[in-house]
Amino acid sequence: MARKQRLIGARLFPADRDEIPNGYLDVTDGCITAIGSMPAPDDFDGETIDLAGKAIYPGFIDAHCHLGMWEDGLDFEGDDGNEDTDPATPQLQAIDAINPYDRCFQEAREAGVTTVITGPGSANPIGGQLCAIQTAGICTDDMILKAPIAMKMALGENPKSTYHGKNQAPVTRMATAAIIRENLRQAQEYDRRLQEAEEDEDAEKPDYDAKCEALLPVVRGELPVHFHAHRLDDILTARRIAKEFGLRYVIVHGTAAHLAADLFADEQIDILCGPLLSDRSKPELRDLTPENPAILQKAGVRIAIVTDHPVIPLPYLGVCTGLAIREGLPREEALKAVTINPARIVGIDDLVGSLTPGKRADLVVFDSDPFTIAAKPVAVMIGGKWVSGERASV
């Protein structure tokens, strides 16, 4: 029998359209089935929950973090984010490293973060495959929304500093870019030989290559690349490589992107901004400013705000968003930056990101402004199930 819930009397912030000052929202078997202004239709035969005086938002989305990859409170034992024994590891899958029992999952969902993009860190020029995962559940396979969702690549200081001490390439930005190019070219050649063997029975099929197999959807334009890049020259290197190989791509961090905001707007390059609460802990963060999201958005760049957890713990995604608002990002755009924008950027907006019939019932209920340090959700729902608040069953 279908489980039906109707939430009434709340202020609704759909994220993809205007707010509804006094509305209702229906949930059936984990999906949103109706939304509108009060009074609600009188033909409903499920449970009705009165949320008068409260506000309902889409579940928050962090489009770049490492949840479950570096486990809370552990050192090497829980460090599964960087396979820094080989600078090119596209065959690695985040789903094989995530520990859903890490207590940071609970802390994230209790703060209203219902979906994250998580995966390898930035030690390697090519780090591996990212995935989209919900923050409630006990089995990674059942929590996945999409895997892989992107290929992680990194430019700048992190690969240099990782391999400098190993007396191994890359120790320069040139070598980092060259390693990425070399692997992409090998994948292109692998693809060419596969197609040739399929079309010509006399052509020899190449031997299986795990790295090339993982990069096939990248060079075919099916899987986007998420380029870790802070400094403007590193961002532009990502742009250069992407143009050379016809890659779909997103810039992660984009710390200095505000210095060329018009360029990124003109070329419709999406940027995942953050972490905003960080200090300038390394030289490539010299241009760090919490105004970055506002400058980019005002120029016409589509942005999302990210924590880079555990750099900034996931529960502070709302605080980071509030900081961006303080520095000039319009509140409506700030809400989009942690809901519908990240969903659209990573390609899961058919599932999450807004209060829209047909999407998963991932939502968060507040009785105060969610983008202040004092805010805490009254309740959180993921997939139609209350996971935080007095109705929570997990």
C-alpha positions as CSV (number, residue, x, y, z in Angstrom):
1,M,0.0,0.0,0.0
2,A,1.3,3.4,-0.9
3,R,2.6,5.6,1.9
4,K,1.2,9.1,1.5
5,Q,2.1,12.2,3.5
6,R,0.9,15.7,3.1
7,L,2.9,18.6,4.6
8,I,0.7,21.7,5.1
9,G,0.8,25.3,6.1
10,A,4.6,25.8,5.5
11,R,6.4,28.4,3.6
12,L,7.9,26.6,0.6
13,F,11.1,27.4,-1.2
14,P,11.1,25.2,-4.4
15,A,14.4,26.6,-5.6
16,D,13.4,26.3,-9.3
17,R,10.5,28.8,-9.1
18,D,9.0,31.4,-6.8
19,E,8.5,30.7,-3.1
20,I,5.0,29.8,-1.9
21,P,4.2,31.7,1.3
22,N,1.6,29.2,2.6
23,G,1.7,25.9,0.8
24,Y,1.3,22.2,0.9
25,L,3.5,19.4,-0.4
26,D,2.5,15.8,-1.0
27,V,4.8,12.8,-0.8
28,T,4.0,9.3,-2.0
29,D,6.3,6.4,-1.7
30,G,9.4,8.6,-1.5
31,C,8.6,11.0,-4.3
32,I,7.1,14.5,-4.4
33,T,3.7,14.2,-6.1
34,A,2.1,17.6,-5.7
35,I,3.0,21.1,-4.5
36,G,0.9,24.2,-4.3
37,S,-0.7,27.0,-2.3
38,M,-3.1,26.4,0.6
39,P,-5.9,25.3,0.8
40,A,-4.8,21.9,-0.4
41,P,-7.2,19.7,-2.4
42,D,-9.6,17.8,-0.1
43,D,-9.3,14.4,-1.8
44,F,-6.1,13.3,0.1
45,D,-6.3,10.0,1.9
46,G,-2.9,9.9,3.6
47,E,-1.2,11.3,6.7
48,T,-1.3,15.1,7.1
49,I,1.5,16.9,9.0
50,D,0.9,20.5,10.0
51,L,4.1,22.6,9.6
52,A,2.6,26.0,10.1
53,G,5.3,28.6,11.0
54,K,8.0,26.6,9.4
55,A,9.7,26.5,6.0
56,I,10.5,23.6,3.6
57,Y,13.5,23.7,1.4
58,P,15.0,21.1,-1.0
59,G,17.6,18.9,0.6
60,F,20.9,20.7,0.4
61,I,23.5,19.3,-2.0
62,D,27.3,19.6,-1.7
63,A,28.8,19.1,-5.2
64,H,32.3,18.6,-4.0
65,C,33.5,16.8,-0.8
66,H,35.2,13.7,0.4
67,L,32.6,12.3,2.7
68,G,33.4,8.7,3.7
69,M,36.8,8.8,2.1
70,W,38.6,10.3,5.1
71,E,36.9,8.9,8.2
72,D,36.3,11.1,11.2
73,G,38.8,10.7,14.0
74,L,41.1,8.3,12.2
75,D,44.5,8.7,10.7
76,F,46.0,6.3,8.1
77,E,43.4,3.6,9.0
78,G,40.6,5.7,7.5
79,D,42.5,7.6,4.9
80,D,41.2,6.2,1.6
81,G,41.1,9.4,-0.5
82,N,44.4,9.5,-2.3
83,E,46.1,6.5,-3.9
84,D,49.4,8.4,-4.1
85,T,51.5,5.5,-5.5
86,D,50.6,6.3,-9.1
87,P,49.9,9.8,-10.5
88,A,47.2,8.5,-12.9
89,T,44.5,6.3,-11.4
90,P,41.3,6.8,-13.4
91,Q,40.2,3.2,-12.7
92,L,39.7,3.9,-9.0
93,Q,36.0,4.1,-7.9
94,A,34.9,6.2,-4.9
95,I,32.2,3.6,-4.2
96,D,34.9,1.1,-3.1
97,A,36.3,3.5,-0.5
98,I,33.2,5.1,1.1
99,N,32.4,4.1,4.6
100,P,28.7,4.9,5.2
101,Y,29.1,4.2,8.9
102,D,31.4,7.3,9.2
103,R,29.5,9.5,11.7
104,C,29.9,12.5,9.4
105,F,27.0,11.0,7.3
106,Q,24.7,11.5,10.3
107,E,26.1,15.0,11.0
108,A,25.6,16.0,7.3
109,R,21.9,14.8,7.1
110,E,21.1,16.3,10.5
111,A,22.3,19.7,9.1
112,G,20.1,19.3,6.0
113,V,22.7,18.0,3.5
114,T,20.9,15.2,1.8
115,T,23.1,14.6,-1.3
116,V,26.9,14.9,-1.8
117,I,29.3,14.3,-4.6
118,T,32.2,12.5,-3.0
119,G,35.4,10.8,-4.2
120,P,39.2,10.9,-4.5
121,G,41.3,13.8,-3.3
122,S,43.7,15.9,-5.4
123,A,47.1,14.2,-4.9
124,N,47.0,12.7,-8.4
125,P,46.7,14.5,-11.7
126,I,44.0,11.8,-12.4
127,G,42.5,10.7,-9.2
128,G,39.5,8.5,-10.0
129,Q,35.8,8.3,-10.3
130,L,33.4,10.5,-8.2
131,C,29.9,9.5,-7.3
132,A,26.7,11.1,-6.1
133,I,25.4,9.6,-2.9
134,Q,22.6,10.3,-0.4
135,T,23.6,10.8,3.2
136,A,21.2,8.3,4.8
137,G,21.5,4.5,4.6
138,I,23.7,1.6,5.7
139,C,24.8,0.2,2.4
140,T,26.7,2.3,-0.1
141,D,25.2,0.5,-3.1
142,D,21.7,1.4,-1.9
143,M,22.7,5.1,-1.3
144,I,24.2,5.8,-4.7
145,L,22.3,8.2,-6.9
146,K,24.8,8.0,-9.8
147,A,28.2,6.4,-10.2
148,P,30.4,7.4,-11.8
149,I,29.2,11.0,-12.0
150,A,32.6,12.5,-13.0
151,M,36.3,11.9,-13.3
152,K,38.5,13.7,-10.8
153,M,41.6,15.5,-12.1
154,A,43.8,17.9,-10.3
155,L,46.2,20.8,-11.2
156,G,48.4,23.1,-9.2
157,E,50.2,22.5,-6.0
158,N,48.7,19.3,-4.7
159,P,50.1,16.9,-7.3
160,K,53.4,18.8,-7.2
161,S,53.8,18.6,-3.4
162,T,52.6,15.0,-3.3
163,Y,55.2,13.6,-5.7
164,H,58.1,16.0,-5.1
165,G,59.0,14.1,-2.0
166,K,58.9,10.8,-3.8
167,N,61.4,11.9,-6.5
168,Q,58.7,11.0,-9.1
169,A,56.8,13.0,-11.7
170,P,55.0,15.3,-11.5
171,V,57.0,17.9,-9.7
172,T,56.0,20.7,-12.1
173,R,52.8,22.0,-13.5
174,M,54.1,21.0,-16.9
175,A,54.4,17.4,-15.9
176,T,51.0,17.4,-14.3
177,A,49.4,18.5,-17.5
178,A,51.5,16.1,-19.5
179,I,50.4,13.1,-17.5
180,I,46.8,14.1,-18.0
181,R,47.3,14.5,-21.8
182,E,49.3,11.3,-22.1
183,N,46.5,9.2,-20.5
184,L,43.8,10.9,-22.5
185,R,45.7,10.3,-25.7
186,Q,46.2,6.7,-24.8
187,A,42.4,6.4,-24.1
188,Q,41.7,7.9,-27.5
189,E,44.0,5.4,-29.2
190,Y,42.5,2.6,-27.2
191,D,39.0,3.7,-28.3
192,R,40.2,4.0,-31.9
193,R,41.5,0.4,-31.9
194,L,38.3,-0.9,-30.2
195,Q,36.1,0.7,-32.9
196,E,38.5,-0.6,-35.6
197,A,38.3,-4.1,-34.3
198,E,34.5,-3.9,-34.1
199,E,34.2,-2.7,-37.7
200,D,37.0,-5.0,-39.2
201,E,37.2,-8.6,-38.1
202,D,40.8,-8.7,-39.2
203,A,41.8,-5.8,-36.9
204,E,43.4,-6.8,-33.6
205,K,41.5,-5.8,-30.5
206,P,43.7,-4.1,-27.9
207,D,44.5,-5.9,-24.7
208,Y,42.3,-4.9,-21.8
209,D,43.6,-1.7,-20.1
210,A,41.8,-0.7,-16.9
211,K,42.9,3.0,-17.1
212,C,41.9,3.4,-20.7
213,E,38.5,1.7,-20.0
214,A,37.8,4.2,-17.2
215,L,38.8,7.1,-19.5
216,L,36.7,5.9,-22.5
217,P,33.5,7.8,-21.3
218,V,35.6,10.9,-20.7
219,V,37.2,11.1,-24.1
220,R,33.8,10.2,-25.7
221,G,32.2,13.1,-24.0
222,E,29.9,11.0,-21.9
223,L,31.5,11.6,-18.5
224,P,32.5,15.1,-17.3
225,V,35.8,15.9,-15.7
226,H,35.9,17.8,-12.4
227,F,39.2,19.7,-12.4
228,H,40.6,20.7,-9.0
229,A,42.2,24.1,-9.7
230,H,42.7,27.2,-7.5
231,R,45.0,29.6,-9.2
232,L,43.9,31.3,-12.4
233,D,46.6,29.9,-14.5
234,D,45.7,26.4,-13.3
235,I,42.0,27.0,-14.1
236,L,43.1,28.1,-17.6
237,T,45.2,25.0,-18.0
238,A,42.1,22.9,-17.3
239,R,40.3,25.0,-19.9
240,R,43.1,24.4,-22.4
241,I,43.2,20.6,-21.9
242,A,39.4,20.4,-22.1
243,K,39.4,22.2,-25.4
244,E,42.2,20.0,-26.8
245,F,40.3,16.8,-26.1
246,G,36.7,18.1,-26.4
247,L,36.0,17.3,-22.7
248,R,32.9,18.2,-20.7
249,Y,34.2,19.8,-17.5
250,V,33.6,21.7,-14.3
251,I,36.0,23.7,-12.2
252,V,36.3,22.7,-8.6
253,H,37.3,25.4,-6.1
254,G,38.0,28.1,-8.7
255,T,39.5,30.3,-5.9
256,A,40.8,32.9,-8.3
257,A,38.0,32.5,-10.9
258,H,36.6,36.0,-10.0
259,L,39.7,37.4,-11.7
260,A,38.3,36.3,-15.1
261,A,34.6,36.1,-14.3
262,D,33.5,37.4,-17.7
263,L,35.5,34.7,-19.5
264,F,33.9,31.9,-17.6
265,A,30.5,33.4,-18.1
266,D,31.0,33.8,-21.8
267,E,32.1,30.2,-22.1
268,Q,29.4,28.8,-19.7
269,I,32.0,27.2,-17.4
270,D,30.4,26.0,-14.2
271,I,32.4,26.6,-11.0
272,L,32.1,24.8,-7.6
273,C,33.1,27.5,-5.1
274,G,34.7,26.7,-1.8
275,P,35.8,26.1,0.8
276,L,34.9,29.7,1.8
277,L,35.8,29.4,5.5
278,S,39.4,28.4,4.8
279,D,42.5,30.4,5.5
280,R,45.1,31.1,2.9
281,S,47.0,28.0,3.9
282,K,49.1,27.6,0.7
283,P,50.4,30.0,-1.9
284,E,47.8,29.1,-4.5
285,L,45.1,30.5,-2.2
286,R,46.5,34.0,-2.3
287,D,43.4,35.3,-4.1
288,L,40.9,33.6,-1.7
289,T,37.9,35.8,-1.0
290,P,34.4,35.0,0.2
291,E,33.2,37.5,-2.5
292,N,34.1,34.9,-5.2
293,P,30.6,33.4,-5.5
294,A,28.9,36.8,-5.7
295,I,31.3,38.1,-8.3
296,L,31.0,35.0,-10.5
297,Q,27.2,34.9,-10.2
298,K,26.8,38.5,-11.0
299,A,28.9,38.0,-14.1
300,G,26.6,35.2,-15.2
301,V,28.5,32.1,-14.1
302,R,26.5,29.2,-12.8
303,I,28.0,28.4,-9.4
304,A,27.5,26.0,-6.5
305,I,28.9,26.4,-3.0
306,V,30.9,23.4,-1.6
307,T,32.7,22.6,1.7
308,D,35.4,20.2,0.5
309,H,34.6,18.2,3.6
310,P,36.6,17.4,5.7
311,V,38.4,20.6,5.0
312,I,35.2,22.4,6.2
313,P,32.8,19.9,7.8
314,L,29.6,19.3,5.9
315,P,27.3,20.6,8.7
316,Y,28.7,24.1,7.9
317,L,27.5,24.2,4.3
318,G,24.7,26.5,5.4
319,V,27.2,28.8,7.2
320,C,29.4,29.0,4.1
321,T,26.3,29.9,2.1
322,G,25.4,32.6,4.7
323,L,29.0,34.0,4.3
324,A,28.5,34.2,0.6
325,I,25.2,36.1,1.2
326,R,27.0,38.5,3.5
327,E,29.5,39.2,0.7
328,G,27.0,40.0,-1.9
329,L,25.4,36.8,-3.2
330,P,21.6,37.4,-3.4
331,R,19.8,35.1,-1.1
332,E,17.7,33.5,-3.8
333,E,20.9,32.7,-5.8
334,A,22.5,31.4,-2.6
335,L,19.7,28.9,-2.1
336,K,20.1,27.8,-5.7
337,A,23.9,27.4,-5.1
338,V,23.2,24.5,-2.6
339,T,20.2,23.0,-4.3
340,I,19.2,23.2,-8.0
341,N,22.5,24.6,-9.3
342,P,24.7,21.7,-8.1
343,A,22.0,19.2,-9.2
344,R,22.1,20.7,-12.7
345,I,25.9,21.0,-12.8
346,V,26.4,17.3,-12.0
347,G,23.4,16.1,-14.0
348,I,21.1,14.8,-11.3
349,D,18.5,17.5,-11.4
350,D,15.9,14.9,-12.6
351,L,16.2,13.4,-9.2
352,V,17.0,16.1,-6.7
353,G,17.6,19.8,-6.2
354,S,14.1,21.3,-6.1
355,L,10.6,20.7,-4.7
356,T,9.2,19.4,-7.9
357,P,6.6,16.7,-8.5
358,G,8.4,13.6,-9.8
359,K,11.6,14.1,-7.9
360,R,12.8,12.3,-4.8
361,A,11.3,13.7,-1.6
362,D,14.6,15.0,-0.2
363,L,13.7,18.1,1.9
364,V,14.7,20.0,5.0
365,V,12.4,21.8,7.4
366,F,13.6,24.9,9.3
367,D,11.9,27.3,11.7
368,S,14.6,29.9,11.2
369,D,16.9,31.2,8.4
370,P,19.0,28.2,7.3
371,F,21.9,30.3,6.4
372,T,22.8,31.6,9.9
373,I,25.2,29.9,12.3
374,A,22.3,29.4,14.8
375,A,20.1,27.5,12.4
376,K,19.4,23.9,12.8
377,P,16.8,21.8,10.8
378,V,13.6,20.9,12.6
379,A,13.4,17.8,10.4
380,V,15.0,16.2,7.4
381,M,13.5,13.8,4.9
382,I,15.5,11.7,2.4
383,G,13.6,9.6,-0.2
384,G,10.3,10.2,1.7
385,K,11.7,8.9,5.0
386,W,12.2,11.2,8.0
387,V,15.9,10.8,8.9
388,S,16.2,13.6,11.4
389,G,13.8,15.2,13.9
390,E,11.1,13.7,16.1
391,R,9.7,11.6,13.3
392,A,13.1,10.1,12.3
393,S,13.4,6.4,12.2
394,V,17.1,6.1,11.4
